[in-house]
Structure formats: structure tokens, C-alpha cells
Amino acid sequence: MSKIHFQEKFESRHNGPSQVEVNEMLSALGVDAVDQLIDQTVPSQIRAKNALNLPAALSETAYLKRAKQIAEKNKVFKSYIGQGYYDVILPGVIQRNVFENPGWYTQYTPYQAEIAQGRLQALLNFQTVITDFTGLEIANASLLDEATAAAEAMFMLYSARKNKAANTFLVSEKAFPQTIDVLKTRAISFGIELKIASVSESNLTDDVFAVFLQYPLGDGSIIDYKAFADAVHAKGMTICVAADLMSLALLTPPGEWGADVVVGNSQRFGVPMGFGGPHAAFFATKDAYKRNIPGRIIGVTSDSNGNYALRMALQTREQHIRRDKASSNICTAQALLAIMASFYAVYHGPQGIKNIASRINDLAQLLDHAVQSLGYTQLNKTYFDTVRFELGEHAGSLKAEALNNEMNFNYNGTEVKISIDETTTFEDIQTITKVFAKIIGKTLSDVDFDAAEKAISSSIPAELVRQSAYLTHPIFNSYHSEHEMLRYIKSLEAKDLSLCHSMIPLGSCTMKLNATAEMVPVTWAQFGGLHPFAPLDQTSGYMQLIGELNDWLSEITGFAKMSFQPNSGAQGEYAGLMVIRAYHESRGDHNRNICLIPASAHGTNPASASMAGLKVVVVKCDDFGNIDVADLKAKAEEHAANLNSLMVTYPSTHGVFEESIIEICEIIHANGGQVYMDGANMNAQVGLTSPGHIGADVCHLNLHKTFCIPHGGGGPGMGPIGVAKHLVPFLPNHEVVETSGEEGIHAVSAAPFGSASILVISHAYIAMMGGDGLTNATKTAILNANYIKSRLENHYPVLYSGINGRCAHEMILDCRNFKNVGVEVADIAKRLMDYGFHAPTVSFPVAGTLMVEPTESESKAELDRFCDALIAIRQEIAAIESGEIDQTENVLKHAPHTAAVVTADEWTRSYSRQTAAYPLDYLKAHKFWPSVGRVNESQGDRTLICSCPSIEEYMEA
Ligand SMILES: *Cc1c(COP(=O)(O)O)cnc(C)c1O
């Protein structure tokens, strides 16, 4: 059909600049064609020989049709599997206005607090929910999943243990198997012994440093641990409890009976199962551990006008500052999902949640009595939502009949476990009962539901019935009508700058377009409604999706196979290093524990290496930002006998394609090490070169950077790893669902395929771009970056560039000289807010600089607007340099300016209100107002408040 030639390409929607704009940018750069620029930028020795071999690009409509076909291969049965994942009712007002709303999902981690107060408040609400429900003092703003949260807790309690000779973590044998699997992985690197046993005092031997309990137990029953907890503490040991958040509405919170840490999943608070994720895990502990907590904590502080403001607190614990000494490697977490869970709590309030939990418990009891009346034995004397029946010879027939009725139960030998959730109805209980009746030749008419209902009393031990109040703060008691809720959500959203407003030029973070067509399938029931442990024959759609993505990403990375278990880039790093470790071990190399890491590496690299039990040796960088090859060679040779690996980011975090990368890989291999490539900068490689081609052995991809999963205000993400052939056998396995072979390492995530439901976003992106489209995206990203460089380099020195003076997909603007006149890089970052922009990455990888990454998705018009803003700010600095304007009393130091400040009756500043708020003309058409003035960074750390404060509390602090 050669006559029908117009076919709209998704590529032209994803890539920002029009052809006219591309030509304008090329002439600004003095090159004739994009390929000429690429030749000047990407070293010829690493260029891919062949074009990407991927299926032809699909239009948006064609993709959505295909995605529907794939989705329909998933069978959405009613899930009673439980074991940490439950079906939910996601309130429409949250689904549409948060989960499906780019105003919430396209934001970045709230480093720039003044334009992030909305999500900071929602995350503070989350922390309040968690501290209230767990009965502990302090909570973080989410971890990746329950199992990794448990592993973080194990490590924290291990590091803080009193008896340094103790190295055993006593784990309840009735903890969830996926959690135990992840604990095994984490224990290896530190020589921690896991004792998986019953939790009895006789097991509290002297070598135990802490105990891990599940509450309610994995089998659904509930034990009163109070006396045991006292015994643990009497021995100087500590306790971590994995708790079911919903159950805590009815049960005495673990914090009240002695838990030192409580972890769990907040999925039950309105977040779909999504075949394993994403969901926000929680981590709560005592105030005494506040400096040891993994991940992000939101805290209360005040702004420059003395008003209430929020920010991320105690960042000195985190990987980007403490590196290999960090409390964990967490960078991307699960912000969006924590925000959703917090809104669920806001919408339902304390009574609403209690009603939901009580209804779940009542229905579980109804089922218990109804099925018992048929003559079955129910094995849990106490329970919240899970009943357990002995089936004897009927096990097989029950399973078959349940499947006939499109229901999944949790089977274990001759026992069946059934977990009730928020979606369960009376009719569902009847259907389940009918199945139990049928297999023993009875019918529903044999069951007296009225009697069963009358028998409902309490299945929770009297001494464990919750007495304490929760969610008493007005925020959880004010927005229960949909209108109130809608407006509350929107009022917070309006405080946050997202990709809906302007480009977010964060270097290393790749804030590109998250296209609507990529997002649409995520909330389809056929992707959202699947339990991660659903029977394989119900998940063919997912298997196809994951299989295709595996093939495509293998082609893109030049590797043999991918693992989709890691939930973030940092988890990918950790997984990759553990795979390398297993490889060395398999060859009898038990001593290889040295990991070389360039000084410019991202903080997660050393933090992950340390988590993997490796010793970090830092390799120098030269004046051009490249790895100092001589230093690398010397250190590789010095440590040859113990060399484990090199972690290297490519192109480098300095935004340069190092010419020596192939040689670097060869040096490491020659000395017995493996090359771990940090793939965060893959956006500069796709289609032009690849980690496999360059010579790396493992690489993670941040699907939330290069492959269009939105950042969600600090997560979710996915960090799958690709490996060369020799490492394939060691890819992570999973206790419940086989994902690798016999030699595979233990699990790194709770779910076999991590946050599986968002994989569809990357699948969509690749399918709609095709090989050429992806390659063009890379080229456009490089073009956009070089265009910005050309516009800004006369105003700001650009640190580092390649041999032809080109940068890769990002560049570093040096702001250190402005310190001479008192201007800090933070002042520029804050002043950019007045111009309607989010700052580039501040002080990474070089202190006192800004790292700019435009991505391919920005048009030239947007790049120009951004450059105009930075140039105008440079002129503001010049006025200070010339002495025309005071060094302390100026528009930069007072930035950002709120509407309240600018419109106040009193105005005493040395510059005009116009200068403060509307310094460039484009702002008149559209102005984004920061909701608070400059936040006080130190106050919030001095007095840590990390749950919603009452007005009185806040005034006292
Ligand atoms: C973003 C980033 C990481 C960490 O990835 P997460 O997904 O946030 O854990 C690691 N290295 C580099 C260079 C990065 O930019």
C-alpha cells in the first residue's frame, strides 16, 4: 500500500524538537547533520556495528490494541492467596487524580523542597499512618517491598547490636517464604547466620542478636508475643516484626508490645497487587535509631518567612552523602505508592479503616463457621483475615473446583489457606463455601449462614484487641466526602512542580516524556489485578510481556539475559554484585572482595558494594573527568588476587564518553575482576553502543530513567539487570516462583518480577519507538544537550567534554566561582523556581555545580526558555560581581519568592516585585508559584518531627 504513506509515528511525539528545530540546533552547533555530531561525540571504537534488531514501531493505537491482546491472556481470578498481597478497592478519586495523573506521577524526588510541598505533605501523612498503626516513634517515607524492608531491618539491628560477637538472626519459621528468601541473600555478605525456627525462648541462644516475627503469622494465626518480647529484651536482643498494616487497625500495635522495628507492605491501602508491585513498604522504629534508618525521611521545618514547611530530613545518613558508610543504598523508593496509601487513609479516616478491617475479619469468621458447619476443621484458633482448613483426601478436588470457579487459594499439602480482603463480599463467601460443599457431595442448602453469622464473635485474642487510637490528626478526619478529597488532592498537587509545568533538567535522572499511551495499560485490571504467586497458566500475558521485554532489552544492552527482580537501580547494583560474587565463588574464588569505584560514582555504587560485603577502593579521576587509567591499572594490579569488580558508569557521571572504556574493561578482566556497568546513563547509549559491546559483564537499567517509567516523586522504578552469558546461571531465583536455575542466587525482591505492572510502560515505549526511533531518541538527547551547552558555555563554564568539545547527554555547569561574591549553587537552584524551573542536579558529581540533562523529549522552544532563565540569572550574578547589587541583600538570596511575599503590603527589598516574580516575559503567560520560601535545612534536623504535628507541637518546636 505504497500510496497510503502517511502514518503518524509515535517517535515524533516522544522526541521533542521538530525537524525545523533540529536544523536550527545543528546550525548553532556548526554541524550539517545529526550523525556528524554523533560521530564527534561517541568514540568510533565503541560504536555498534549493526542497527538494533527490534520489531517495527507501532503507532499508539496499534500498541494499545496489542497490549489489550496481551493483557487478555492474563486471567484475573479472585485471589485469596494472601501471603502479603491482597486485592483492594482503589477509590476512583485516588486512581484518577493520583495514580493516573501526571501531576503526581511525573515528579522527581523532593530534593527541591520549596516546589515539592504537596508530595512532602502526602509522604509526611504516610509516615504518620505508619507510626500510628505500628505504635512506633518514627517511620521513613517508604521502602521497596516488605522483604527488602525486613533485610534492611536485619542489617540495622545487626549494626547496632550490643553484643558484637552475636551474629545470628532468629527468624520465625512462619514468616512469609519470600521474606526469608530475601533475608538469606542479605545475610550472606555479612556472615549473618539465619536461624529459621520456632520463636521460643529456648531458641534465644547467646549468638542471637535479634529476632524476626511475623504478625499475624504466615499461616494467619495470631500469637501474643508480649512475654517473649520481654525475654528477648532481657537478653539485650532486639525485635523486628513484619506486620500486616490493615490488621493493625484491630490488633495491638507491635510497638506497644515491644517491637524495635516494624516493617511491612502498605499495598492493602488501596494499591493494586500488580503481579507483585509497585507498592510502598514501610519501616518504623524507635527514635533511638533515627540516624540508622534506611531510606528517606520527611521532616517538618520552617521557611524563610517563618512558616511551616517540609523537607527531607537527616540526609547525612543517605548514600549520596555517606556512600559506602550509608545506612542503606536506597535511592529510588516507592513514593507514589506511599502517597496513594496515605490518601487512602485520609479518605477513609480512622473509622473508615476500622470498618474495612472489621468487615474483613467478620467475613473471615463467617467463612470459618460456614465451612466448619460442613464438617471441615479450621486450624487457626485466632486470626485476622486468614482461615486455614484441613482437607485430607479432598485437597486435589478442592483445588480443581476452586479453579472452576475462578478462585485461587493458598495450598500447602493437605491444608488450604484463604485470605479475605476488602473486595470480598457475602456472595464470595457463599461461592467459596459452595466449593467446599460440592467436593463432599453437599450443597449450599446444607449451610445455615444465619447461624454462621450469629457465631461471629472475635477471632482476635482478647489481650491483643487494639485499645489505642490512631489517625487522630485532623488531616485524617476532614476529607471523607469525594469533593473534599478531590480538593485536598488537588491542593497538594498544585504545590508541586512536575513535568506538567516545565522540563526537569536533572542530570543523571533522565526526566523524559512518560507518554499517556505507555501509562494507560498500567491500571487495566488484567495487569493490576494479578497476585504475584498466581498459578502460571493464569499469567501468560505477563509472561509474554516479560519475555518480549527480556528479548528487546537484551538486544539493546548486548547481553544474554535480563532479571526483572530488582525494584530500583540501586537494587539492580546489589543484585548484579551478588551475581558476580556467586560467579567468583563457583570458580573457587572465595576471597575476591575488592570493588574499584571511580571517585565520581553515584552514591548508590559504593553503598551497594558495601551491602554486598565488598571493600570499596576509590579510583581517581583526571582533570578531564575521565577515570585515571594509570591509577585504575595500578589498583587493579595491586588487588589482582582479591579483585572482585569495577563499577563504572558510562558515559561517565561527568557526561563524557570516555575513550578508554574498552581498555578499562580489559584491565579489570586481566586482573580477574568483572565489570559492573551502572546503566543510569543508558539514554546516551541506546542504539549507538551497548554495555555488552563495550565489554561489561553486568549492567542495570533504570527503566524509570531511560525507558519511560515515570519517577513518581521518588519511585516507583525498576532496575532489571542484564548479564553476559557466563553469569546467566547466577541470576536471582525466587522461593515461590522459579525465575532462575539451581545456581541462581537467592531472591533480591519479594516478588519474582519486582514491580511487574510497570514493565508495561517500558514495553510500550520500545514497541512504539522501534529500533530506529530509539536510536533517534539517543541522538536527539545528545543533540539537545550539546545545544544547551552551546548556548550556556559563554555564561557558565562547562566542566569536562569529550575530545571534540562535545558532551554526551548531559553536562556540568560550574558555579563554584560565584562563591567569591557569596552566591552558592543552591541560590541559583532556588532562583530557578522563580523562573518556573526545577533545578538541575545540584552538587553531583562535583560539589558546587549543576548537572543538566535535557533528554530528547524537550523541544528547542523549551530548551531556549530554560537557557534564557539561566542566562538571566547569570546576569543577576554579574550585577553582584560588579558591585551594583549587594552580596547578601539580593534576588538570589531571597529566592524563591512566594505570592504572599510578592503581594504583601510591605515591600522593603532592594529589587522590584516584578524582578522577583516576573523576571522574564514568558512568565506572564504562565507562572508557577513556589508555595513556601527557602526552607531551613538545619532546623528540621536539629528537632526531628516526622509525623503530622499538631499546631501546638509545631509551635513548641
Ligand atoms: C539514578 C542513579 C542510580 C540509582 O538508581 P535508583 O533507581 O534511584 O536506585 C545509580 N547510579 C546513577 C549514575 C544514577 O543516576
The ligand as an SDF file (V2000), in Angstrom:
LIG
                    3D

 15 15  0  0  0  0  0  0  0  0999 V2000
   19.7810    7.1540   39.4720 C   0  0  0  0  0  0  0  0  0  0  0  0
   21.1200    6.5850   39.5660 C   0  0  0  0  0  0  0  0  0  0  0  0
   21.3780    5.4430   40.3330 C   0  0  0  0  0  0  0  0  0  0  0  0
   20.3760    4.8440   41.2960 C   0  0  0  0  0  0  0  0  0  0  0  0
   19.2180    4.3780   40.7360 O   0  0  0  0  0  0  0  0  0  0  0  0
   17.8890    4.2360   41.5750 P   0  0  0  0  0  0  0  0  0  0  0  0
   16.9520    3.6330   40.6440 O   0  0  0  0  0  0  0  0  0  0  0  0
   17.4900    5.5760   42.0370 O   0  0  0  0  0  0  0  0  0  0  0  0
   18.1730    3.3400   42.7420 O   0  0  0  0  0  0  0  0  0  0  0  0
   22.6240    4.8920   40.2660 C   0  0  0  0  0  0  0  0  0  0  0  0
   23.6010    5.4510   39.5130 N   0  0  0  0  0  0  0  0  0  0  0  0
   23.3970    6.5650   38.7910 C   0  0  0  0  0  0  0  0  0  0  0  0
   24.5100    7.1380   37.9790 C   0  0  0  0  0  0  0  0  0  0  0  0
   22.1510    7.1750   38.8040 C   0  0  0  0  0  0  0  0  0  0  0  0
   21.9370    8.2830   38.1120 O   0  0  0  0  0  0  0  0  0  0  0  0
  1  2  1  0
  2  3  1  0
  2 14  2  0
  3  4  1  0
  3 10  2  0
  4  5  1  0
  5  6  1  0
  6  7  2  0
  6  8  1  0
  6  9  1  0
 10 11  1  0
 11 12  2  0
 12 13  1  0
 12 14  1  0
 14 15  1  0
M  END
$$$$
